Amino acid sequence: MTPLDSGVIYQIYPMSFQDSDGDGMGDINGIRRRLDYLAELGVDMLWLTPVYRSPKCDNGYDVADYRDIDPAFGTLTEMEHLIQEAGARGIGIMMDIVANHTSTDHLWFQRALAGDPHYQAFYVFRDQAFVDAHPLQSIFGGDAWQYLPALDLYYLHNFDPGQADLDWDNPAVRDAMAEVINFWLDKGIRGFRFDVIDMVSKDWSRLAMSNGPQLHRYIRELNDASFGGKGIITVGETWGADLPHMRSYSNPDGSEFSMVFNFEHLGLGPDKWSSHFELLRFKQAMARHQQGLHRQGWNSLFLGNHDLPRAISRFGNDEPQWRELSAKQWAMVLHLMQGTPFIYQGEELGMTNRHWQPHELRDVEAINYRTSQQEQGLAPTELTRRLDAMGRDNARTPMQWDAGPHAGFSTAEPWIVLNENYKEINAAEQLARPDSLFHCYRQLIALRKAQPVIRHGIFELLDPDDLQRIGYRRRYRDPACGQTHVLLLLANLTADTLPMPHFDQAPGADRLLIGNYPEAPDSALFAPYQTAVWLLT
């Protein structure tokens, strides 16, 4: 399998990737149909968001059975075939482990409701006095405590009421989760992504639902009991991790995870709905992580996922005349840093956000937010802007395979609306065009494997206060021969022609590694959204 430092992971949201049976929803056999496409792209691993049995109050992140596949996606046998067929192409499968909570339909919770004290101890059940002393709000809105009259107790749900928090302070819970991971290891799974793993240890004294005092002990214990020492790629979703936490999560000794998802560079702030992308914060965060984790940990590199708006719409310019140039630019900025890149499905095509009508929304978070903000009197135009800019449904529109009916995703009406621009933006068109965004991603994936300076070089941010440009150097000295390699990236982030500092340090066109214009820049004046990368030796 490709080593961690040179691998690239592709995220699949199965409901929206490819439908194989004409029910309007993607499935496992649909993924199997597209393995050759993924192999051509060159990725090393596929992260699947949850395909477990689930009532889908949060699109699968409410797991009712960790050891079975939801019938809407297929069967366990089909999942085993996917693992085998992907492996034959050199591609591993990464499962999404939802460890903080289960569905209230899960057998554990149902036994707790029936009065079984063993399973009541699996969850955070508390009495009235405790709840009164510990008021909490759900991340999805409303009270995080749900009252059960039959038990005269409350249970904690940091997300939807259908997602009951597990009590990781109970050793039996930790043992049960290790058993789940070992079940999938036996099936041939090569990676795990741990959903909101920083929430498994709570700090009740501060009413803090993440980064509790036992967090890293619990992760190390899980590592020892399941995936540790087996060459498995793991990543923890940690919304609030600072640099010391990131180093602990991704310690090179392998005691916790391979790497971490950190979200500081996205600039979401305390209220993602009203946030705006801030370039300087992005630069500062990326430089801090690149330098702070160098030889002390490992980071993931990503701009989008199933919980975020489309990358090109948030970071770049998704207007038709600039979309592909801008998307190539941000791909180069990200993929030439140190870490493991994650490509979210459709990102390699430049899929975009869309405008949403209220009846089209499918995401429970967006629906709840719309209701709450209407009640609070937020101006309708601003509410619409926020939902269009930040709603998770943007990332969940069906994959745009071709210009035919339903974008080649399904023979039936999809479960969620298509983005109307699928006739212009689709895989078939880009596969046939050598200068497309898809082929730019192929080139970046190949460069990571070929160039040690991308995998191992130190990072130097240029002009950190520049609001219109981004530039950085990577430097690596080959210990075998003593030769020093330097990578220089310069990018104009605007729709204007701009003079480019540091261009005098760039070598000639013969040393151009990659760029998003047909020719290397021949002067310090960079065209709109122009990006160029040179390799110096």
C-alpha positions as CSV (number, residue, x, y, z in Angstrom):
1,M,0.0,0.0,0.0
2,T,1.2,3.6,-0.7
3,P,3.0,5.1,2.4
4,L,1.2,7.8,4.4
5,D,3.5,10.6,3.1
6,S,2.8,10.0,-0.6
7,G,-0.8,8.7,-0.5
8,V,-4.0,10.7,-1.5
9,I,-7.4,9.9,-0.1
10,Y,-10.7,10.3,-2.0
11,Q,-13.9,10.9,0.0
12,I,-17.1,9.3,-1.2
13,Y,-20.5,10.3,0.0
14,P,-22.2,7.1,-1.1
15,M,-25.8,8.5,-1.2
16,S,-24.7,10.9,-3.9
17,F,-21.9,9.1,-5.8
18,Q,-23.5,6.6,-8.1
19,D,-26.8,4.8,-8.2
20,S,-26.7,1.2,-9.6
21,D,-30.3,0.0,-9.0
22,G,-32.5,3.0,-10.2
23,D,-33.8,4.1,-6.8
24,G,-32.3,7.6,-7.0
25,M,-29.8,7.0,-4.3
26,G,-26.1,6.0,-4.6
27,D,-25.0,2.6,-3.4
28,I,-22.0,0.2,-3.0
29,N,-22.4,-1.4,-6.4
30,G,-22.4,2.1,-7.8
31,I,-19.0,2.7,-6.2
32,R,-17.8,-0.6,-7.7
33,R,-18.8,0.6,-11.2
34,R,-16.6,3.7,-10.8
35,L,-13.5,2.1,-9.5
36,D,-11.7,2.4,-12.9
37,Y,-12.4,6.2,-12.8
38,L,-10.9,6.4,-9.3
39,A,-7.9,4.3,-10.4
40,E,-7.3,6.6,-13.3
41,L,-7.4,9.6,-11.0
42,G,-4.6,7.9,-9.1
43,V,-6.0,7.9,-5.5
44,D,-4.8,5.4,-3.0
45,M,-7.7,5.1,-0.6
46,L,-11.5,5.7,-0.6
47,W,-13.0,7.1,2.6
48,L,-16.7,6.2,2.6
49,T,-19.1,8.1,4.9
50,P,-21.2,5.7,6.9
51,V,-22.9,2.9,5.0
52,Y,-24.0,1.1,8.1
53,R,-27.7,0.2,8.9
54,S,-29.3,3.5,10.0
55,P,-32.6,5.4,10.1
56,K,-30.7,8.3,8.5
57,C,-31.9,11.1,10.7
58,D,-28.4,12.5,10.0
59,N,-27.6,10.7,6.7
60,G,-26.0,7.7,8.3
61,Y,-24.1,9.3,11.2
62,D,-26.8,7.8,13.4
63,V,-25.6,4.1,13.3
64,A,-28.1,1.4,14.2
65,D,-25.8,-1.5,13.5
66,Y,-22.0,-1.1,13.1
67,R,-21.6,-4.6,11.6
68,D,-24.2,-4.5,8.9
69,I,-24.7,-2.5,5.7
70,D,-27.9,-0.5,5.3
71,P,-30.1,-2.2,2.6
72,A,-30.4,1.2,0.8
73,F,-26.6,0.8,0.1
74,G,-26.5,-2.9,-0.6
75,T,-25.3,-6.0,1.4
76,L,-22.4,-7.0,3.5
77,T,-21.3,-9.3,0.7
78,E,-21.3,-6.4,-1.8
79,M,-19.2,-4.5,0.6
80,E,-16.7,-7.3,0.8
81,H,-16.6,-7.4,-3.1
82,L,-15.9,-3.6,-3.1
83,I,-13.0,-4.1,-0.6
84,Q,-11.6,-6.9,-2.8
85,E,-12.1,-5.1,-6.2
86,A,-10.6,-1.8,-4.9
87,G,-7.7,-3.7,-3.4
88,A,-7.0,-5.3,-6.8
89,R,-6.5,-1.8,-8.2
90,G,-4.2,-0.8,-5.3
91,I,-6.9,1.2,-3.5
92,G,-7.8,0.7,0.1
93,I,-11.1,1.4,1.8
94,M,-11.4,3.7,4.8
95,M,-14.5,3.2,7.0
96,D,-16.1,6.1,8.9
97,I,-16.3,5.2,12.6
98,V,-19.0,7.1,14.4
99,A,-17.8,6.5,18.0
100,N,-19.3,9.3,20.0
101,H,-22.9,8.3,19.6
102,T,-25.3,5.7,18.1
103,S,-28.8,5.8,16.7
104,T,-31.5,5.5,19.3
105,D,-32.5,2.5,17.1
106,H,-29.3,0.7,18.0
107,L,-29.8,-2.5,20.0
108,W,-27.7,-1.1,22.8
109,F,-30.0,1.9,23.2
110,Q,-33.2,-0.2,22.8
111,R,-31.9,-2.5,25.6
112,A,-31.2,0.5,27.7
113,L,-34.8,1.7,27.2
114,A,-36.1,-1.7,28.2
115,G,-34.4,-1.3,31.6
116,D,-31.1,-3.2,31.1
117,P,-28.6,-1.5,33.5
118,H,-25.6,-2.8,31.5
119,Y,-26.7,-0.9,28.4
120,Q,-28.0,2.1,30.3
121,A,-24.4,2.5,31.4
122,F,-23.4,2.6,27.7
123,Y,-25.1,6.0,27.4
124,V,-25.1,9.4,29.2
125,F,-28.3,9.0,31.2
126,R,-28.7,11.5,33.9
127,D,-31.4,12.6,36.4
128,Q,-33.2,15.9,36.7
129,A,-30.7,17.4,39.2
130,F,-27.7,16.7,37.0
131,V,-29.4,18.1,33.9
132,D,-30.4,21.3,35.8
133,A,-26.8,21.7,36.8
134,H,-25.4,21.0,33.4
135,P,-27.5,22.9,30.7
136,L,-26.3,22.1,27.2
137,Q,-27.3,23.0,23.7
138,S,-27.3,20.6,20.8
139,I,-25.0,21.4,17.9
140,F,-28.0,21.0,15.7
141,G,-30.1,23.4,17.8
142,G,-32.3,23.0,20.9
143,D,-31.7,21.3,24.2
144,A,-29.1,18.5,24.2
145,W,-31.0,16.6,26.9
146,Q,-34.0,14.4,26.0
147,Y,-36.4,13.3,28.7
148,L,-37.7,9.8,28.8
149,P,-40.8,9.6,31.1
150,A,-40.6,5.8,31.3
151,L,-37.2,5.9,32.9
152,D,-37.6,9.4,34.5
153,L,-34.1,10.1,33.1
154,Y,-32.6,12.3,30.4
155,Y,-30.1,11.1,27.8
156,L,-27.5,13.4,26.1
157,H,-27.6,14.0,22.4
158,N,-25.0,16.6,21.2
159,F,-26.5,16.3,17.7
160,D,-30.0,15.1,16.7
161,P,-32.3,13.5,19.3
162,G,-31.9,10.3,17.3
163,Q,-28.1,10.3,18.1
164,A,-27.6,9.3,21.7
165,D,-24.1,10.0,23.1
166,L,-22.1,7.0,24.3
167,D,-20.4,7.2,27.7
168,W,-16.7,6.5,27.0
169,D,-15.9,6.6,30.7
170,N,-17.5,3.2,30.7
171,P,-14.7,0.6,29.8
172,A,-17.4,-1.7,28.3
173,V,-18.1,1.0,25.7
174,R,-14.4,1.3,24.7
175,D,-14.2,-2.5,24.5
176,A,-17.3,-2.6,22.2
177,M,-15.9,0.0,19.9
178,A,-12.6,-1.9,19.6
179,E,-14.6,-5.0,18.7
180,V,-16.3,-3.0,15.9
181,I,-13.0,-1.9,14.4
182,N,-11.6,-5.4,14.6
183,F,-14.6,-6.7,12.8
184,W,-13.9,-4.4,9.9
185,L,-10.1,-5.1,10.0
186,D,-11.0,-8.8,9.5
187,K,-12.9,-7.8,6.4
188,G,-9.8,-6.2,4.9
189,I,-10.5,-2.5,5.7
190,R,-7.2,-0.5,5.4
191,G,-8.2,2.8,7.1
192,F,-10.6,4.5,9.6
193,R,-11.8,8.0,9.9
194,F,-13.1,8.8,13.4
195,D,-16.1,11.1,13.5
196,V,-16.0,13.9,16.2
197,I,-13.5,11.7,18.1
198,D,-12.5,14.7,20.3
199,M,-16.0,14.5,22.0
200,V,-15.6,11.0,23.5
201,S,-14.1,12.6,26.7
202,K,-16.3,15.3,28.2
203,D,-15.3,17.8,30.9
204,W,-18.4,18.3,33.0
205,S,-16.8,20.8,35.3
206,R,-16.5,23.2,32.3
207,L,-19.6,22.0,30.4
208,A,-17.1,21.2,27.6
209,M,-18.2,18.4,25.3
210,S,-14.8,17.9,23.7
211,N,-11.1,17.7,24.7
212,G,-11.9,16.1,28.0
213,P,-9.2,14.9,30.4
214,Q,-9.2,11.3,29.3
215,L,-9.3,11.9,25.5
216,H,-5.8,10.9,24.6
217,R,-5.7,8.0,27.0
218,Y,-8.9,6.6,25.5
219,I,-7.5,6.9,21.9
220,R,-4.2,5.2,22.9
221,E,-6.2,2.4,24.5
222,L,-8.3,2.0,21.3
223,N,-5.1,2.0,19.2
224,D,-3.7,-0.8,21.3
225,A,-6.9,-2.9,21.2
226,S,-7.5,-2.7,17.5
227,F,-5.7,-0.9,14.6
228,G,-2.3,-0.1,16.2
229,G,0.8,-1.6,14.6
230,K,-1.0,-3.0,11.6
231,G,-0.2,-0.4,8.9
232,I,-3.7,1.0,9.0
233,I,-4.3,4.7,8.0
234,T,-6.3,6.6,10.6
235,V,-7.6,10.1,10.9
236,G,-9.4,11.8,13.7
237,E,-12.0,14.5,13.1
238,T,-11.1,17.1,15.8
239,W,-12.8,20.5,15.4
240,G,-11.1,22.1,18.3
241,A,-7.5,20.8,18.2
242,D,-4.6,23.2,18.9
243,L,-1.1,22.3,17.9
244,P,-0.2,20.4,21.0
245,H,-3.3,18.2,20.6
246,M,-2.5,17.7,16.9
247,R,1.0,16.5,17.8
248,S,-0.5,14.1,20.3
249,Y,-3.1,12.7,17.8
250,S,-0.5,12.2,15.1
251,N,2.5,11.3,17.1
252,P,5.1,9.7,14.8
253,D,5.4,6.8,17.3
254,G,2.0,5.6,16.1
255,S,0.4,5.6,19.5
256,E,-2.8,7.4,18.4
257,F,-3.8,8.2,14.8
258,S,-1.9,8.6,11.6
259,M,-3.1,12.2,11.2
260,V,-5.8,14.7,12.2
261,F,-8.5,16.7,10.6
262,N,-8.1,20.3,11.9
263,F,-10.5,23.0,10.7
264,E,-8.8,26.2,11.8
265,H,-7.7,27.1,8.2
266,L,-11.3,27.1,7.0
267,G,-12.1,30.2,9.1
268,L,-15.5,28.9,10.3
269,G,-15.3,30.6,13.7
270,P,-18.0,30.1,16.4
271,D,-20.8,30.5,13.9
272,K,-20.1,28.9,10.6
273,W,-23.3,30.2,9.0
274,S,-22.2,33.9,9.2
275,S,-18.5,33.2,8.6
276,H,-16.5,34.4,5.6
277,F,-13.3,33.1,4.2
278,E,-10.3,35.1,5.5
279,L,-7.1,34.7,3.5
280,L,-4.8,35.9,6.2
281,R,-6.2,33.5,8.8
282,F,-5.9,30.7,6.2
283,K,-2.2,31.5,5.6
284,Q,-1.4,31.8,9.3
285,A,-3.1,28.5,10.1
286,M,-1.5,26.6,7.3
287,A,2.0,27.9,8.1
288,R,1.6,27.1,11.8
289,H,0.5,23.6,11.0
290,Q,3.1,23.0,8.3
291,Q,5.9,24.2,10.5
292,G,4.6,23.0,13.9
293,L,4.0,19.4,12.7
294,H,7.1,19.0,10.6
295,R,8.8,15.8,11.9
296,Q,6.5,16.0,15.0
297,G,3.2,14.9,13.6
298,W,1.2,14.6,10.4
299,N,-1.7,16.7,9.0
300,S,-4.4,16.1,6.5
301,L,-4.8,18.6,3.6
302,F,-8.4,19.4,2.6
303,L,-10.7,22.3,1.6
304,G,-14.0,20.5,1.5
305,N,-16.0,17.5,2.7
306,H,-19.6,16.3,3.2
307,D,-20.0,18.9,6.0
308,L,-18.7,21.9,4.1
309,P,-19.6,23.9,1.1
310,R,-18.0,23.3,-2.2
311,A,-14.3,24.3,-2.1
312,I,-14.3,26.4,-5.3
313,S,-17.3,28.3,-4.1
314,R,-15.8,29.2,-0.7
315,F,-12.1,29.7,-1.5
316,G,-12.0,30.5,-5.2
317,N,-14.2,32.0,-7.9
318,D,-16.9,29.8,-9.3
319,E,-18.0,32.2,-12.0
320,P,-17.8,30.3,-15.3
321,Q,-15.0,32.3,-16.8
322,W,-12.7,31.8,-13.8
323,R,-13.9,28.5,-12.2
324,E,-11.4,26.1,-13.7
325,L,-8.4,28.4,-13.4
326,S,-9.3,29.2,-9.8
327,A,-10.0,25.5,-9.0
328,K,-6.6,24.5,-10.4
329,Q,-5.0,27.2,-8.4
330,W,-6.4,26.1,-5.0
331,A,-5.6,22.4,-5.9
332,M,-2.0,23.4,-6.4
333,V,-1.8,25.6,-3.3
334,L,-3.1,22.7,-1.2
335,H,-1.5,19.6,-2.8
336,L,2.0,20.9,-2.8
337,M,2.1,21.2,1.0
338,Q,3.2,18.5,3.4
339,G,0.4,16.1,4.6
340,T,-2.1,13.7,3.2
341,P,-4.5,15.4,0.7
342,F,-8.2,14.5,0.7
343,I,-10.2,15.0,-2.4
344,Y,-14.0,15.3,-1.8
345,Q,-16.0,13.7,-4.6
346,G,-16.6,16.2,-7.4
347,E,-13.8,18.5,-6.2
348,E,-11.6,17.1,-9.0
349,L,-14.3,18.4,-11.5
350,G,-14.8,21.8,-9.8
351,M,-18.4,21.1,-8.7
352,T,-20.0,24.2,-7.2
353,N,-22.5,25.4,-4.6
354,R,-26.1,26.2,-5.9
355,H,-29.1,28.3,-4.9
356,W,-31.5,26.4,-2.6
357,Q,-35.3,26.7,-2.3
358,P,-36.6,25.9,1.1
359,H,-38.4,22.7,0.0
360,E,-35.2,21.4,-1.6
361,L,-33.2,21.3,1.7
362,R,-32.4,17.8,2.9
363,D,-29.9,18.4,5.6
364,V,-31.3,18.4,9.2
365,E,-28.8,21.0,10.3
366,A,-29.8,23.5,7.6
367,I,-33.6,22.8,8.1
368,N,-33.2,23.4,11.9
369,Y,-31.1,26.5,11.3
370,R,-33.6,28.0,8.8
371,T,-36.5,27.5,11.3
372,S,-34.6,29.0,14.2
373,Q,-33.4,32.0,12.3
374,Q,-36.9,32.7,10.9
375,E,-38.2,32.7,14.5
376,Q,-35.4,35.1,15.5
377,G,-36.2,37.5,12.6
378,L,-33.1,37.2,10.5
379,A,-33.7,39.0,7.2
380,P,-34.8,36.5,4.5
381,T,-32.2,37.7,2.0
382,E,-29.4,37.1,4.6
383,L,-30.8,33.7,5.6
384,T,-30.9,32.6,2.0
385,R,-27.3,33.9,1.5
386,R,-26.1,31.9,4.5
387,L,-27.9,28.7,3.4
388,D,-26.5,29.0,-0.1
389,A,-23.0,29.7,1.0
390,M,-22.6,27.3,3.9
391,G,-25.3,24.6,3.7
392,R,-24.1,21.0,3.8
393,D,-26.5,20.1,1.0
394,N,-24.1,21.9,-1.4
395,A,-21.6,19.0,-1.0
396,R,-24.3,16.3,-1.3
397,T,-25.8,17.0,-4.7
398,P,-25.2,14.0,-7.0
399,M,-21.9,13.4,-8.6
400,Q,-21.9,14.9,-12.2
401,W,-20.8,12.1,-14.4
402,D,-22.0,13.3,-17.8
403,A,-24.4,15.6,-19.6
404,G,-27.2,13.0,-19.9
405,P,-30.3,12.5,-17.9
406,H,-29.7,12.9,-14.1
407,A,-26.1,13.6,-14.9
408,G,-25.4,9.9,-15.3
409,F,-25.9,9.5,-11.5
410,S,-29.1,7.5,-11.8
411,T,-31.9,6.4,-14.1
412,A,-34.4,7.9,-11.6
413,E,-35.0,11.2,-9.9
414,P,-32.2,11.6,-7.4
415,W,-32.9,11.8,-3.7
416,I,-31.6,15.4,-3.7
417,V,-31.6,17.9,-6.5
418,L,-28.9,18.0,-9.1
419,N,-26.8,21.1,-9.5
420,E,-28.1,22.6,-12.7
421,N,-24.6,23.2,-14.2
422,Y,-24.0,19.4,-14.7
423,K,-24.2,19.8,-18.5
424,E,-21.1,22.0,-18.4
425,I,-19.3,20.4,-15.4
426,N,-19.1,16.7,-15.6
427,A,-16.5,13.8,-15.6
428,A,-17.1,12.7,-19.2
429,E,-16.2,16.1,-20.6
430,Q,-13.1,16.5,-18.4
431,L,-11.8,13.0,-19.0
432,A,-11.8,13.7,-22.7
433,R,-9.9,17.1,-22.3
434,P,-6.2,16.8,-21.5
435,D,-6.0,20.3,-19.9
436,S,-9.0,19.8,-17.6
437,L,-9.2,20.1,-13.9
438,F,-9.4,16.3,-13.5
439,H,-6.1,15.9,-15.3
440,C,-4.6,18.6,-13.2
441,Y,-5.5,16.6,-10.1
442,R,-3.9,13.5,-11.7
443,Q,-0.7,15.4,-12.3
444,L,-0.6,16.7,-8.7
445,I,-1.2,13.1,-7.3
446,A,1.7,11.9,-9.5
447,L,4.0,14.7,-8.4
448,R,3.5,13.9,-4.8
449,K,4.7,10.4,-5.4
450,A,7.7,11.5,-7.5
451,Q,9.0,14.6,-5.6
452,P,10.5,14.2,-2.1
453,V,10.4,17.9,-1.6
454,I,6.6,17.8,-1.6
455,R,6.5,14.9,0.9
456,H,9.3,16.0,3.2
457,G,10.3,19.6,2.6
458,I,10.2,22.3,5.3
459,F,7.7,25.1,4.6
460,E,8.3,28.8,4.4
461,L,5.3,31.2,3.9
462,L,6.1,34.3,1.7
463,D,4.4,37.6,2.3
464,P,2.0,36.5,5.1
465,D,0.1,39.8,5.1
466,D,-0.6,39.9,1.4
467,L,-4.3,39.9,0.8
468,Q,-4.1,39.2,-3.0
469,R,-1.4,36.6,-3.4
470,I,-0.1,33.4,-1.8
471,G,3.4,32.1,-2.1
472,Y,5.6,29.6,-0.3
473,R,8.8,27.7,-0.6
474,R,9.4,24.1,0.3
475,R,13.0,23.0,0.9
476,Y,14.4,19.5,1.2
477,R,18.0,18.1,1.5
478,D,18.3,14.6,0.2
479,P,20.2,12.7,2.9
480,A,21.4,10.1,0.4
481,C,23.2,12.5,-2.0
482,G,23.2,15.8,-0.1
483,Q,21.4,17.6,-2.9
484,T,19.0,20.3,-1.9
485,H,15.6,20.6,-3.7
486,V,13.5,23.8,-3.5
487,L,9.9,24.2,-4.6
488,L,8.6,27.7,-5.2
489,L,4.8,28.4,-5.6
490,L,3.5,31.8,-6.6
491,A,-0.2,32.6,-7.1
492,N,-2.3,35.6,-8.0
493,L,-5.6,35.1,-6.1
494,T,-7.5,37.8,-7.9
495,A,-9.3,38.4,-11.2
496,D,-6.8,41.3,-12.0
497,T,-3.4,41.2,-13.5
498,L,-0.9,41.8,-10.6
499,P,2.9,42.1,-10.2
500,M,4.3,39.1,-8.5
501,P,6.9,39.4,-5.7
502,H,9.6,36.8,-5.7
503,F,9.3,36.2,-9.4
504,D,13.0,37.1,-9.8
505,Q,13.8,34.0,-7.8
506,A,12.0,31.7,-10.3
507,P,14.1,29.8,-12.8
508,G,13.3,29.6,-16.5
509,A,10.3,27.9,-18.0
510,D,12.3,24.6,-18.3
511,R,12.1,24.2,-14.5
512,L,8.3,24.8,-14.3
513,L,6.8,21.9,-12.4
514,I,3.2,22.8,-12.9
515,G,1.0,25.8,-13.7
516,N,-2.7,26.6,-14.5
517,Y,-2.0,28.5,-17.7
518,P,-0.7,26.8,-20.9
519,E,2.6,28.6,-20.7
520,A,5.0,29.6,-17.8
521,P,4.8,33.3,-16.9
522,D,7.4,35.2,-18.7
523,S,7.3,38.3,-16.5
524,A,6.5,39.4,-13.0
525,L,3.0,40.3,-14.1
526,F,0.7,37.4,-13.3
527,A,-2.6,37.0,-15.2
528,P,-5.9,36.6,-13.3
529,Y,-5.7,33.5,-11.0
530,Q,-2.4,32.5,-12.5
531,T,-0.4,30.0,-10.5
532,A,3.0,28.7,-11.2
533,V,5.3,26.2,-9.4
534,W,9.0,25.7,-10.1
535,L,11.4,23.1,-8.9
536,L,14.9,24.5,-8.1
537,T,17.9,22.3,-7.6
